């Protein structure tokens, strides 16, 4: 082993600054080392350890010579393998091979600046790799969680879902009293819509949310509203919740009071417009925080001069059953909703739309008008809840419906039961037929007074009423605990209406049943409803699957102008006509009497 070889081994892994010690680099012929007989002579002349005499060992010289020969042979083999047409490439390949061989056993000749740059690049690369991997794993975990709970999200910069209500304390600092109220109310684990909608609203993002009936949408917007308002303030209404029916508004109001108990929040509902105008008008003390109402009552107050209510401080505007409120025409509230949106003039206002069904109109409006909107949907869009056993029953004609209804009563059923009909008139007719069947039955519709409606709902909840006959509007959002059976006496005008009707049963994970009567006249509407039933995994007769689908224009016509049906009555037509004639004769006689008195 000669002196050069010894120096090379002792200095393994060391770095030599070429720029700083250029004179020494030239002396050592750095980067120009050649394995030939001259190199050993040059090395012998070098004085590494301060000895003036050149020491040469025959054994060492022989070993060195053999090593050099071996190295030359390996170089030759590598050069043969890596022959390239261009000389530059060949030189590059040789230098790479020699550099790789000598990396661990020789001094690395490089400048200090280059060394620093290389080290920084290495550390940065490692950091990027690890942070990138962690972010990728986190996203994979979140996507797996969302897929598991059938949560579908659209939007940019999406907040992560929550798995427990305790996370609200860890990540969003929920007040201990509010969290305790949630747990005391029996809500131990959030539902899929709550898992995603609550973080979205807590991040101050505008939202369009759709989830099956009975999936906890009310709590999904109530919790973030109470958390973001933080504490009561004398600024007027800072949150506004709008629903299509007074029954649903009353239900939301009750839920908000329950979970905000002990927090001091003042939650109000408009019962009488005249009283509300005095209470919430411009001269009021503004000692209120949240308002729950229907659109018409609010519009009545806003149209007064000066306005009977001030909405300039509203920070959160929540529209429940948004697809119904966005409907155009007599049944919808589109114009009223536009006026309410314009009245909420605060720069802080954020809007959230909730419904069990996705309407194309609502989705398009939200994309155009809401700022950086996040869309959240649970399960398949416009699908029925899977906890409901669904059945289609052919009854032939209108008289067959009444027979089928009486057959169900004879067989026996477990109350409470909801029966849906097409119109107020038909609800009255069916009530008069079933009242003699020996069952506790009542009816609820728009023509009854508010007090009568409230009493009916209360009695139905208490179990005093077994069968409640109602129109389609009651199908929206209202939560009757433990409804076992829903009967669609009249076929729904659309699949959306069908989903809302049967959604009154099978709520909060409980099982339920829905029976839908259909006649020959209902044939055009059958296919769309049959698809919903099939998607939920319930059996559908094969012949129905072959029916043609209605075009969108035809569907709209059917919704605006439902089928004209025969009256629900077992009284022979002869007696009904006689009764009509008596009525007309009585009215005519009264008119004559009044005319005679005047004359």
C-alpha positions as CSV (number, residue, x, y, z in Angstrom):
1,X,0.0,0.0,0.0
2,X,1.7,3.2,-1.1
3,X,1.4,6.7,0.5
4,X,-1.3,7.9,-1.9
5,X,-3.5,4.9,-1.2
6,X,-3.1,5.3,2.5
7,X,-4.0,9.0,2.3
8,X,-7.0,8.2,0.2
9,X,-8.3,5.6,2.7
10,X,-7.6,7.9,5.7
11,X,-9.5,10.8,4.1
12,X,-12.6,8.7,3.0
13,X,-15.7,10.9,2.9
14,X,-13.9,14.2,3.4
15,X,-14.7,17.2,1.1
16,X,-11.9,19.3,-0.4
17,X,-12.7,22.9,-1.3
18,X,-11.3,23.3,-4.8
19,X,-11.9,27.0,-5.2
20,X,-10.3,27.9,-1.8
21,X,-7.2,25.6,-2.2
22,X,-6.7,25.9,-5.9
23,X,-2.9,25.8,-5.7
24,X,-3.0,22.5,-3.7
25,X,-5.6,21.1,-6.1
26,X,-3.2,21.8,-9.0
27,X,-0.4,20.2,-7.1
28,X,-2.5,17.0,-6.4
29,X,-3.8,17.1,-9.9
30,X,-7.4,16.9,-8.6
31,X,-9.9,15.5,-11.2
32,X,-7.1,14.5,-13.5
33,X,-6.0,11.3,-11.8
34,X,-5.0,8.5,-14.2
35,X,-4.2,5.0,-13.3
36,X,-0.8,4.5,-14.9
37,X,2.8,3.9,-14.0
38,X,3.5,7.7,-13.9
39,X,1.1,8.2,-11.0
40,X,3.0,6.0,-8.6
41,X,6.2,7.9,-9.4
42,X,4.5,11.2,-8.7
43,X,3.0,9.9,-5.4
44,X,6.5,8.7,-4.3
45,X,7.7,12.2,-4.7
46,X,5.0,13.7,-2.4
47,X,5.9,14.2,1.3
48,X,2.6,13.6,3.2
49,X,4.0,13.0,6.7
50,X,7.1,15.3,6.8
51,X,9.6,12.7,5.8
52,X,12.1,13.9,3.2
53,X,13.0,10.3,2.1
54,X,10.7,8.6,-0.3
55,X,9.6,5.3,1.2
56,X,8.9,2.5,-1.2
57,X,7.9,-1.0,-0.3
58,X,8.1,-3.7,-2.8
59,X,5.1,-5.6,-1.5
60,X,3.1,-2.3,-1.3
61,X,4.2,-1.4,-4.9
62,X,3.2,-4.8,-6.1
63,X,-0.2,-4.5,-4.4
64,X,-0.7,-1.1,-5.8
65,X,0.3,-2.2,-9.3
66,X,-2.2,-5.1,-9.2
67,X,-5.0,-2.8,-8.0
68,X,-4.3,-0.4,-10.8
69,X,-4.3,-3.2,-13.3
70,X,-7.7,-4.5,-12.0
71,X,-9.1,-0.9,-12.0
72,X,-7.9,-0.5,-15.6
73,X,-9.6,-3.7,-16.6
74,X,-13.0,-2.7,-15.0
75,X,-12.7,0.7,-16.6
76,X,-12.2,-1.0,-20.0
77,X,-15.3,-3.2,-19.5
78,X,-17.5,-0.3,-18.5
79,X,-16.2,1.7,-21.5
80,X,-17.0,-1.1,-23.9
81,X,-20.6,-1.4,-22.5
82,X,-21.2,2.3,-22.6
83,X,-20.0,3.2,-26.1
84,X,-21.8,6.2,-27.5
85,X,-21.5,7.8,-30.9
86,X,-20.6,11.1,-29.3
87,X,-17.4,11.6,-27.3
88,X,-19.0,14.0,-24.7
89,X,-21.4,11.3,-23.6
90,X,-18.6,8.7,-23.3
91,X,-16.6,11.1,-21.0
92,X,-19.6,11.8,-18.9
93,X,-20.3,8.1,-18.4
94,X,-16.7,7.4,-17.4
95,X,-16.7,10.3,-14.9
96,X,-20.0,9.1,-13.4
97,X,-18.7,5.5,-13.0
98,X,-15.4,6.6,-11.3
99,X,-17.3,9.1,-9.1
100,X,-19.7,6.3,-8.0
101,X,-16.8,4.0,-7.2
102,X,-14.8,6.5,-5.3
103,X,-17.7,8.1,-3.4
104,X,-17.3,6.0,-0.3
105,X,-13.5,5.4,-0.4
106,X,-12.0,8.7,-1.6
107,X,-11.9,12.4,-0.8
108,X,-14.8,14.2,-2.5
109,X,-13.5,17.2,-4.4
110,X,-16.1,20.0,-4.4
111,X,-16.5,23.6,-3.5
112,X,-18.0,24.6,-0.2
113,X,-20.8,26.6,-1.9
114,X,-21.8,23.6,-4.0
115,X,-21.7,21.3,-0.9
116,X,-24.1,23.7,0.9
117,X,-26.5,23.9,-2.0
118,X,-26.6,20.1,-2.4
119,X,-27.3,19.6,1.3
120,X,-30.1,22.1,1.3
121,X,-31.7,20.5,-1.7
122,X,-31.5,17.1,0.0
123,X,-33.2,18.3,3.2
124,X,-35.8,20.3,1.3
125,X,-36.6,17.2,-0.8
126,X,-37.0,15.0,2.2
127,X,-39.3,17.6,4.0
128,X,-41.4,17.9,0.9
129,X,-41.7,14.2,0.5
130,X,-42.8,13.6,4.1
131,X,-45.3,16.6,4.3
132,X,-46.7,15.6,0.9
133,X,-47.1,12.0,2.0
134,X,-48.8,13.1,5.2
135,X,-51.2,15.4,3.3
136,X,-52.0,12.6,0.9
137,X,-52.7,10.1,3.7
138,X,-54.9,12.7,5.5
139,X,-56.9,13.2,2.3
140,X,-57.3,9.5,1.7
141,X,-58.5,9.0,5.3
142,X,-61.1,11.9,4.9
143,X,-62.3,10.5,1.5
144,X,-62.7,7.0,3.1
145,X,-64.7,8.5,6.0
146,X,-66.9,10.4,3.5
147,X,-67.5,7.4,1.3
148,X,-68.3,5.3,4.4
149,X,-71.1,7.7,5.4
150,X,-72.2,8.4,1.8
151,X,-71.2,12.1,2.1
152,X,-70.8,13.8,-1.3
153,X,-69.2,17.3,-1.3
154,X,-68.6,19.8,-4.1
155,X,-66.6,23.0,-3.8
156,X,-63.2,24.4,-3.1
157,X,-61.1,24.4,0.1
158,X,-63.5,22.0,1.8
159,X,-63.5,21.8,5.7
160,X,-62.9,18.3,7.2
161,X,-66.0,16.5,8.5
162,X,-66.4,15.8,12.3
163,X,-66.8,12.3,13.7
164,X,-68.0,13.2,17.2
165,X,-69.6,16.2,18.9
166,X,-66.6,16.3,21.2
167,X,-64.5,17.4,18.2
168,X,-66.5,20.7,18.2
169,X,-64.9,21.4,21.6
170,X,-61.3,20.4,20.5
171,X,-61.4,22.2,17.1
172,X,-64.0,24.9,17.3
173,X,-64.2,25.7,21.1
174,X,-68.0,25.1,21.5
175,X,-69.4,26.3,24.8
176,X,-69.6,23.6,27.4
177,X,-73.3,24.3,28.1
178,X,-74.3,24.0,24.5
179,X,-72.3,20.7,24.1
180,X,-74.0,19.4,27.3
181,X,-77.4,20.3,26.0
182,X,-76.8,18.4,22.7
183,X,-75.7,15.3,24.6
184,X,-78.6,15.6,27.1
185,X,-81.1,15.8,24.2
186,X,-79.9,12.3,23.2
187,X,-77.7,13.2,20.3
188,X,-74.6,11.1,21.0
189,X,-73.1,10.8,17.5
190,X,-73.6,13.3,14.6
191,X,-75.5,12.1,11.6
192,X,-73.8,12.2,8.1
193,X,-75.4,15.6,7.3
194,X,-74.3,17.0,10.6
195,X,-70.8,15.6,10.2
196,X,-70.2,17.8,7.1
197,X,-72.7,20.7,7.3
198,X,-71.6,21.9,10.8
199,X,-67.9,22.4,9.9
200,X,-68.9,24.1,6.6
201,X,-71.1,26.7,8.4
202,X,-68.5,27.1,11.2
203,X,-66.0,28.1,8.5
204,X,-68.4,30.8,7.4
205,X,-69.1,29.2,4.0
206,X,-72.5,29.4,2.2
207,X,-74.1,26.0,1.8
208,X,-76.6,24.0,-0.2
209,X,-77.4,20.8,1.7
210,X,-79.5,17.8,0.8
211,X,-80.1,14.8,3.1
212,X,-82.9,12.2,3.4
213,X,-85.9,12.9,5.5
214,X,-85.4,12.4,9.3
215,X,-81.6,12.7,9.0
216,X,-81.1,15.6,11.5
217,X,-81.0,18.6,9.2
218,X,-82.5,20.9,11.9
219,X,-79.6,20.3,14.3
220,X,-77.2,20.6,11.4
221,X,-77.9,24.3,11.1
222,X,-79.0,25.0,14.7
223,X,-75.6,24.1,16.2
224,X,-73.4,26.3,14.0
225,X,-75.8,29.3,14.3
226,X,-75.7,29.2,18.1
227,X,-71.9,28.7,18.0
228,X,-71.2,31.6,15.7
229,X,-73.5,34.0,17.5
230,X,-71.5,33.1,20.6
231,X,-73.6,35.0,23.1
232,X,-76.8,37.2,23.3
233,X,-76.4,40.8,22.0
234,X,-78.9,43.7,21.8
235,X,-78.4,44.2,18.1
236,X,-81.7,42.8,16.8
237,X,-82.1,39.5,14.9
238,X,-78.7,38.1,13.9
239,X,-80.1,34.8,12.5
240,X,-83.2,34.1,10.5
241,X,-84.7,30.6,9.7
242,X,-87.5,30.4,7.1
243,X,-89.8,27.3,6.6
244,X,-92.8,26.8,4.3
245,X,-95.3,25.8,7.0
246,X,-96.1,27.1,10.5
247,X,-96.0,23.5,11.9
248,X,-92.4,23.1,10.7
249,X,-91.4,26.5,12.0
250,X,-92.9,25.6,15.4
251,X,-90.9,22.4,15.4
252,X,-87.6,24.2,14.5
253,X,-88.3,26.9,17.2
254,X,-88.9,24.1,19.8
255,X,-85.6,22.3,18.9
256,X,-83.6,25.6,19.1
257,X,-85.0,26.4,22.5
258,X,-84.1,22.9,23.7
259,X,-80.4,23.0,22.7
260,X,-79.9,26.6,23.7
261,X,-81.2,26.2,27.2
262,X,-79.1,28.1,29.8
263,X,-77.1,30.0,27.1
264,X,-79.3,33.2,27.3
265,X,-80.2,33.3,23.6
266,X,-83.6,34.8,22.8
267,X,-85.3,32.8,20.1
268,X,-88.7,34.1,18.7
269,X,-91.4,33.0,16.4
270,X,-94.0,35.2,14.7
271,X,-97.5,34.1,15.9
272,X,-99.6,37.2,15.2
273,X,-98.3,39.8,12.8
274,X,-99.9,42.7,14.6
275,X,-98.2,41.8,17.9
276,X,-94.9,41.1,16.2
277,X,-94.9,44.6,14.6
278,X,-95.1,46.2,18.1
279,X,-92.5,43.8,19.6
280,X,-89.9,43.8,16.8
281,X,-90.6,47.2,15.2
282,X,-88.2,50.2,14.9
283,X,-89.0,51.4,18.4
284,X,-88.2,48.0,20.0
285,X,-85.3,47.4,22.4
286,X,-83.7,44.9,20.0
287,X,-83.3,42.4,22.8
288,X,-83.6,39.3,20.6
289,X,-81.2,37.0,18.6
290,X,-82.9,34.4,16.4
291,X,-86.2,34.5,14.5
292,X,-88.0,31.4,13.1
293,X,-90.9,32.1,10.7
294,X,-92.9,31.4,7.5
295,X,-92.3,33.8,4.5
296,X,-95.8,35.3,4.3
297,X,-95.9,36.6,7.9
298,X,-92.4,38.1,7.5
299,X,-93.4,39.8,4.2
300,X,-96.5,41.3,5.9
301,X,-94.2,43.0,8.5
302,X,-91.6,44.1,5.9
303,X,-94.2,45.8,3.7
304,X,-95.4,48.1,6.5
305,X,-94.4,51.7,6.5
306,X,-92.1,51.9,8.4
307,X,-91.2,48.2,8.2
308,X,-92.5,46.2,11.2
309,X,-89.2,44.3,11.5
310,X,-85.5,45.1,11.0
311,X,-83.3,42.5,9.3
312,X,-80.2,44.6,8.7
313,X,-78.2,42.8,11.4
314,X,-78.9,39.2,10.1
315,X,-75.6,37.2,9.9
316,X,-77.1,33.8,9.0
317,X,-80.2,33.3,6.7
318,X,-81.3,29.6,6.7
319,X,-83.9,28.4,4.3
320,X,-85.4,25.0,5.3
321,X,-87.2,23.0,2.6
322,X,-85.6,25.3,0.1
323,X,-86.9,23.5,-3.0
324,X,-90.5,24.1,-1.9
325,X,-89.8,27.8,-1.1
326,X,-88.2,28.3,-4.5
327,X,-91.2,26.9,-6.4
328,X,-92.9,29.4,-8.7
329,X,-96.7,29.9,-8.7
330,X,-99.4,29.6,-6.1
331,X,-97.8,26.8,-4.1
332,X,-94.3,28.3,-4.1
333,X,-92.7,31.3,-2.2
334,X,-90.1,32.5,-4.8
335,X,-91.2,36.2,-4.8
336,X,-91.5,36.4,-1.0
337,X,-88.0,34.8,-0.6
338,X,-86.5,37.4,-3.0
339,X,-88.0,40.2,-0.8
340,X,-86.5,38.6,2.3
341,X,-83.1,38.3,0.8
342,X,-83.1,42.0,-0.2
343,X,-84.1,43.0,3.3
344,X,-81.0,41.2,4.8
345,X,-78.5,44.0,3.9
346,X,-75.6,43.2,6.3
347,X,-72.2,42.6,4.7
348,X,-71.7,39.7,7.1
349,X,-74.9,37.8,5.9
350,X,-74.3,34.1,4.9
351,X,-77.0,31.8,3.4
352,X,-77.7,28.1,3.8
353,X,-80.3,26.1,2.0
354,X,-81.5,22.7,3.4
355,X,-83.9,20.2,1.8
356,X,-84.5,16.4,1.5
357,X,-84.6,16.8,-2.3
358,X,-82.4,18.6,-4.8
359,X,-84.2,20.9,-7.2
360,X,-82.3,22.0,-10.3
361,X,-83.6,25.6,-10.0
362,X,-82.3,25.9,-6.5
363,X,-78.9,24.4,-7.4
364,X,-78.4,26.8,-10.3
365,X,-79.5,29.8,-8.3
366,X,-77.1,29.0,-5.5
367,X,-74.2,28.6,-8.0
368,X,-74.9,32.0,-9.5
369,X,-75.8,34.0,-6.4
370,X,-74.0,32.4,-3.4
371,X,-70.4,33.2,-2.7
372,X,-68.0,30.2,-3.0
373,X,-70.9,27.8,-2.2
374,X,-70.3,24.3,-0.9
375,X,-72.8,21.6,-2.0
376,X,-73.3,18.7,0.4
377,X,-75.6,15.7,-0.3
378,X,-76.1,12.5,1.6
379,X,-76.7,9.3,-0.3
380,X,-78.1,9.2,-3.8
381,X,-79.8,12.5,-4.9
382,X,-83.6,12.5,-4.7
383,X,-83.8,9.1,-3.1
384,X,-86.2,7.7,-0.5
385,X,-84.9,6.7,2.9
386,X,-83.9,3.0,3.1
387,X,-85.6,2.4,6.5
388,X,-89.1,2.5,4.9
389,X,-90.7,-0.6,3.4
390,X,-92.5,0.7,0.3
391,X,-95.4,-0.9,-1.5
392,X,-97.5,-0.1,-4.6
393,X,-101.1,-1.3,-4.5
394,X,-103.4,-1.3,-7.6
395,X,-106.9,-0.4,-6.6
396,X,-108.6,-0.1,-10.0
397,X,-110.7,3.0,-9.5
398,X,-111.5,5.7,-7.0
399,X,-114.1,3.5,-5.3
400,X,-111.5,0.8,-5.0
401,X,-109.3,3.2,-2.9
402,X,-112.0,3.4,-0.2
403,X,-112.5,-0.4,-0.2
404,X,-108.7,-0.9,0.2
405,X,-108.6,1.7,3.0
406,X,-111.4,-0.1,4.9
407,X,-109.6,-3.4,4.3
408,X,-106.5,-2.0,6.0
409,X,-108.6,-0.9,9.0
410,X,-110.2,-4.4,9.2
411,X,-106.9,-6.2,9.1
412,X,-105.6,-3.9,11.9
413,X,-102.8,-1.4,12.0
414,X,-100.4,0.0,14.6
415,X,-101.1,3.8,14.9
416,X,-100.1,6.5,14.4
417,X,-100.9,6.6,10.6
418,X,-100.7,9.5,8.2
419,X,-103.0,9.5,5.1
420,X,-102.1,11.9,2.2
421,X,-104.6,13.2,-0.3
422,X,-104.5,15.6,-3.3
423,X,-106.6,18.5,-2.1
424,X,-108.4,20.1,0.8
425,X,-111.8,19.1,-0.6
426,X,-110.8,15.4,-0.8
427,X,-109.3,15.5,2.7
428,X,-112.8,16.6,4.0
429,X,-114.5,13.9,2.0
430,X,-112.3,11.1,3.3
431,X,-112.6,12.4,6.9
432,X,-116.4,12.1,6.6
433,X,-116.2,8.6,5.3
434,X,-113.7,7.3,7.9
435,X,-115.3,9.0,10.9
436,X,-117.9,6.2,11.1
437,X,-115.3,3.4,11.0
438,X,-114.7,3.4,14.7
439,X,-111.2,4.8,14.7
440,X,-109.9,8.1,16.1
441,X,-109.4,10.1,12.9
442,X,-108.9,13.8,12.3
443,X,-108.0,16.1,9.4
444,X,-105.5,19.0,9.0
445,X,-105.5,21.5,6.1
446,X,-105.0,25.2,5.3
447,X,-108.7,26.1,5.7
448,X,-108.7,25.1,9.4
449,X,-107.8,27.8,12.0
450,X,-104.4,28.0,13.4
451,X,-105.7,27.0,16.8
452,X,-107.5,23.9,15.3
453,X,-104.3,22.9,13.5
454,X,-102.2,23.2,16.6
455,X,-104.7,21.2,18.7
456,X,-104.8,18.4,16.0
457,X,-100.9,18.2,15.8
458,X,-100.7,18.1,19.6
459,X,-103.4,15.4,19.9
460,X,-101.6,13.3,17.1
461,X,-98.3,13.6,18.9
462,X,-100.0,12.6,22.2
463,X,-101.5,9.5,20.6
464,X,-105.1,10.7,21.0
465,X,-105.6,10.6,17.2
466,X,-104.7,7.4,15.4
467,X,-105.2,8.4,11.8
468,X,-104.4,11.9,10.5
469,X,-105.6,12.9,7.0
470,X,-103.6,15.7,5.5
471,X,-102.6,17.4,2.2
472,X,-99.1,17.3,0.7
473,X,-97.9,20.5,2.4
474,X,-97.8,18.8,5.8
475,X,-95.3,16.3,4.2
476,X,-92.6,19.0,4.4
477,X,-90.2,18.7,7.3
478,X,-92.6,18.1,10.1
479,X,-91.4,15.4,12.5
480,X,-94.0,13.2,14.1
481,X,-92.2,10.7,16.4
482,X,-92.9,7.0,15.7
483,X,-95.2,7.2,12.6
484,X,-95.6,3.5,11.7
485,X,-97.5,3.8,8.4
486,X,-97.9,6.3,5.6
487,X,-100.8,5.8,3.1
488,X,-100.7,7.7,-0.2
489,X,-104.5,7.6,-0.8
490,X,-104.0,9.9,-3.9
491,X,-100.9,9.2,-6.0
492,X,-98.3,12.0,-5.6
493,X,-97.8,14.4,-8.5
494,X,-94.0,13.9,-8.6
495,X,-91.2,11.7,-7.2
496,X,-90.1,14.6,-5.1
497,X,-93.5,14.9,-3.4
498,X,-93.5,11.1,-2.9
499,X,-90.1,11.2,-1.1
500,X,-91.3,13.9,1.2
501,X,-94.6,12.1,2.0
502,X,-93.1,8.7,2.9
503,X,-90.3,10.5,4.8
504,X,-92.7,11.1,7.7
505,X,-92.1,7.5,8.7
506,X,-88.8,5.6,9.2
507,X,-87.2,8.6,10.8
508,X,-84.0,8.7,12.9
509,X,-83.1,5.1,12.1
510,X,-86.6,3.6,13.0
511,X,-88.4,1.3,10.6
512,X,-91.6,2.3,8.8
513,X,-94.0,1.3,6.0
514,X,-95.5,3.2,3.1
515,X,-98.4,2.0,0.9
516,X,-99.3,3.9,-2.3
517,X,-102.7,3.4,-4.0
518,X,-102.7,3.8,-7.8
519,X,-105.4,3.5,-10.5
520,X,-105.5,3.4,-14.3
521,X,-105.5,7.2,-14.4
522,X,-102.1,7.4,-12.5
523,X,-100.3,5.4,-15.2
524,X,-98.3,8.4,-16.6
525,X,-96.8,9.2,-13.1
526,X,-96.0,5.6,-12.1
527,X,-92.6,5.2,-13.7
528,X,-90.8,8.1,-11.8
529,X,-92.1,6.9,-8.4
530,X,-91.3,3.2,-9.3
531,X,-87.7,4.2,-9.9
532,X,-87.4,5.7,-6.4
533,X,-88.9,2.6,-4.9
534,X,-86.5,0.4,-6.9
535,X,-83.5,2.5,-5.8
536,X,-84.4,1.9,-2.2
537,X,-84.3,-1.9,-2.8
538,X,-88.0,-2.5,-2.6
539,X,-89.9,-4.7,-5.2
540,X,-91.6,-3.1,-8.2
541,X,-93.9,-5.1,-10.6
542,X,-92.1,-5.8,-14.0
543,X,-94.8,-4.3,-16.2
544,X,-94.4,-0.9,-14.5
545,X,-90.7,-0.8,-15.4
546,X,-91.8,-0.8,-19.1
547,X,-93.9,2.3,-18.8
548,X,-92.7,5.4,-20.7
549,X,-91.1,8.3,-18.8
550,X,-92.8,11.7,-18.8
551,X,-91.0,14.6,-20.5
552,X,-90.1,17.5,-18.2
553,X,-92.8,19.8,-19.7
554,X,-95.4,17.1,-19.1
555,X,-94.2,16.7,-15.5
556,X,-94.6,20.4,-14.8
557,X,-98.1,20.4,-16.3
558,X,-99.1,17.4,-14.0
559,X,-97.7,19.3,-10.9
560,X,-99.6,22.6,-11.8
561,X,-102.8,20.8,-12.9
562,X,-103.2,17.5,-10.9
563,X,-105.7,14.9,-12.2
564,X,-109.4,15.5,-11.6
565,X,-110.7,12.7,-9.5
566,X,-114.2,11.5,-8.5
567,X,-115.4,12.6,-5.1
568,X,-114.8,10.2,-2.2
569,X,-118.2,9.1,-1.2
570,X,-120.2,5.9,-0.7
571,X,-123.5,7.7,-0.9
572,X,-125.4,6.9,-4.1
573,X,-125.4,9.7,-6.8
574,X,-129.2,9.9,-6.7
575,X,-129.2,11.0,-3.1
576,X,-126.2,13.4,-3.6
577,X,-128.1,15.1,-6.5
578,X,-131.2,15.5,-4.4
579,X,-129.2,17.0,-1.6
580,X,-127.7,19.5,-4.1
581,X,-131.2,20.5,-5.4
582,X,-132.4,21.0,-1.9
583,X,-129.5,23.3,-1.2
584,X,-130.1,25.4,-4.3
585,X,-133.8,25.6,-3.6
586,X,-133.1,26.8,0.0
587,X,-130.7,29.5,-1.3
588,X,-133.2,30.7,-3.9
589,X,-136.0,30.9,-1.2
590,X,-133.7,33.0,1.0
591,X,-133.0,35.4,-1.8
592,X,-136.7,35.8,-2.5
593,X,-137.4,36.6,1.1
594,X,-134.7,39.3,1.3
595,X,-136.1,40.9,-1.9
596,X,-139.6,40.9,-0.6
597,X,-138.5,42.6,2.7
598,X,-136.6,45.3,0.8
599,X,-139.6,46.0,-1.4
